[in-house]
Amino acid sequence: MSDAPYNRLRHHADAVQPADWEIILARPKGDPQARLGGQPMRGFLLGALLAMALAGVADAQTSVAGVASVIDGDTIEIHGQRIRLFGVDAPESRHLCVDAAGRDWHCGQRAALELSDMIGRATVLCEQRDWDRYRRMVAVCRRGGQDIGRWIAVNGWAVAYRRYSVDYVRDEEVAHQAKRGIWASRFEMPWDWRADHRGR
C-alpha cells in the first residue's frame, strides 16, 4: 500500500493543535477534574478521533494496482491490502467437491491455483465497491482490462454471489451448462459450506 493513507492520517492528527485540545478537553465549571487531566476521558477522545481518521482513510481509498498474491479462490492481496473479488464466491481452501466417480477432490485449492495462473505476474487494477466486515476491500479487479471475477465465474471456479450482486449470474450459467470447473462435480455452495464448518 502507498504512503498516502498514512500521510492523510498524519494530516488529521496534525490538524488538532494544543490550543484545540484545551477546548476539547475542557469540562464544565465545578467538575472535580476541571481541566481533564483525567486519563479515561482523554483516552476516549483520542481513540474516537483516531477511529474517525482511520475510517476516512479507508473510505478514501477507491482503487489499488500492482502485482497480486492469491490468498484463496476469490481473495487477493496487493501492497498488503486484502481484496475480496466483488460479486463472486469461490470454494474455500478446505472445501472438497465430489467428482463423477464419487471421489473427493480439493476444489477450493484448485480454484485458487486457477486464479493464480490466470493473474500470473501481471499488474492487477482493483476498483473498490465496498468494504467487508473483515476490513477487506471488495472490488472489481482487472488484469489487462479483463474482469477477473467474470473470468473465474465463466470458467466454473466461482459462483455468482447473488446475495450481493447479479452481475455474474449469466457467466455462472454458462459454466454450469458447459460443466466447467466445479460444475463437473457435486458441491455445496460456498456460503453453505462456510456455515456448516464455522468454528471447526
N, C-alpha and C positions, 0 to 999 in steps of 0.2 A: 504494500500500500504506500502511496506517496506521503510526503510530509504535510500536505495541505490540510488534512483534518486536524493534525496536531497544532499546526500554526493557527488554525481557526480557533481551537480550544484555548491556546495561549492568548489570543486576542480577546476572547471573552473574559478570561481571568484578569488580563491587564486593564480591561475597561473599568474594573471596580477599583477605585482609588481609596487610600486610607481614610480620607475625609468621608467618603461614602459609607465606609464601614461604621463610622461613628453614628451615622443616621440609621443604618440598617440595624445596628446592634443596640440602639438606644431603647430604654424601657420607660414606661410611664413613671411619673414622679411618685415617690413613696415606695417604689419597689425596693426590697432589701438588696437586690443586685442591680443597683441603679444603672451602671454602665455596662452591665452584662460582661463582667469578667468571667461569668459562669460558663463553663465549658460545654455542658449539654446543649444549650441553645445555639452557641457558636458553632458547634459541630453539626447541628441540624441544618443551620442556614448555609454553611459551607457545602454540605452534602447536597442540599437542594439546588444550589447554584451550579454545582458540578454536574448533577444529573441533567439539568436543563441544557447546559452547554454541550454535553455528550449527545443528547438527543438531537440538538441542532446540527451537530457534525454528521451524525448517521443519516439524518434526513436530507442533508445537503449533497451527499454522495450519490449521484444518479447513474454513474457509469464507471466501469473499470476495464482495463485492457492489459493483456500480457500473455505470457506462456502459462498454460493452466496445468495443474496437477489434478488427477482424478481421485476423488475420495470414495465415491461409490457410483452406482449407475445413473444417478441424477444430481450429483453434487460435485462441484469442482472447487479449486482454490486458486486464486490469483493474487500475488503480492500479499499473502497472509489473510486475504478476505475469503471466507467461505461463501459459496454462491450456490443456491438451490435453483435448478432449472425450472422456469415457470411453466405451469400447465401440464406437466408430465409427472408420472410416478413410476419408478423402476423398482424391481425386486431388491430387497436388502441383501447385504453381503452374505448372510447366513441362510438366505431363502433357498429352498430346494423346490424344483419342479419335477414332474414325473413324465418321462418320455413315452412314446407309443408302445414300447416293450415293457412298461411298468417299472422302469429303473429311475431312481432318483438322480438328479444331476444339479450341479451348483449354478443355477440360472442367474442368481444375483451376482456372483463373481464374474460370470461370463458377460453379463450386461456391462459391468464396469470395464472389463477388458475391451469390449467392442467400442465403448465410448472413448477409451484411451487411444485405441488405434485410429479412430476417426479424427480425433483432435491432433494427435502427434505432437510436434513441437511448434506448431503454427500459433500465431497470435490470435487470441480469442477476445472478442469485444462483447461485453455484457452490459445491457441497459436495464436498470432497476425497474421493477414493477411494484415491489413491496419489500417488507422485512418480516421474517417469520419469528415465532416465539423464542427461537434459539439465537436471535440476532444475526441470522444469516441473510444476506441479500437474496431476494427472489428476483430472478432476472431472465430476460430473453437473451441468450448468448449466441454469437455467430462466429463461425470460422470461415474466413474468406467470403463473407456475405451469406453463407449457408446457415440456416437456423438449426442449431444443434438439437433442440427439443423436438423439432419436426423430424429430423433425421432418425433419432432413436425411436420415435413413435412409429414411423412408417416402416422401419426395419424390424419392428417387433421386440425391441429391447426395453420398452417402457409402454405404459398405457396412458391414455388421456386422464388427467386428474380433474374429472368433471365437477368435483366439489368447488373448484376454484376457477376453472376455465373450460370452454368447449372448443378452444382454438385448434386442438389436435385430435378431435374426435374422428374426423374423416381419415386422418393418417392412421389412426389405430384400426379403423375398419378395413382399410386396405391391407394392413399387416395381418389382421385376423383372417380375412378371406384367402390370403396367399399362404397362410400358416408359416409366417416368418418368425424367427426368434422364439420367444416363449410361447407363441401361439401354436407351435408344433407340439406343445406339451399340455398337460393338465397342470394348473397352478392356482394358487389362492391370490386374489387381488392384493397388491402390496399393502394397502391400508388395513385390510382384514388380517393379513399376516402379522403386521405390527401390533394390532390389538390383541391377537391371540398369544403373542410372545412377549408382551410388555412385562417387564420385571423379571424375566427369566435370564 
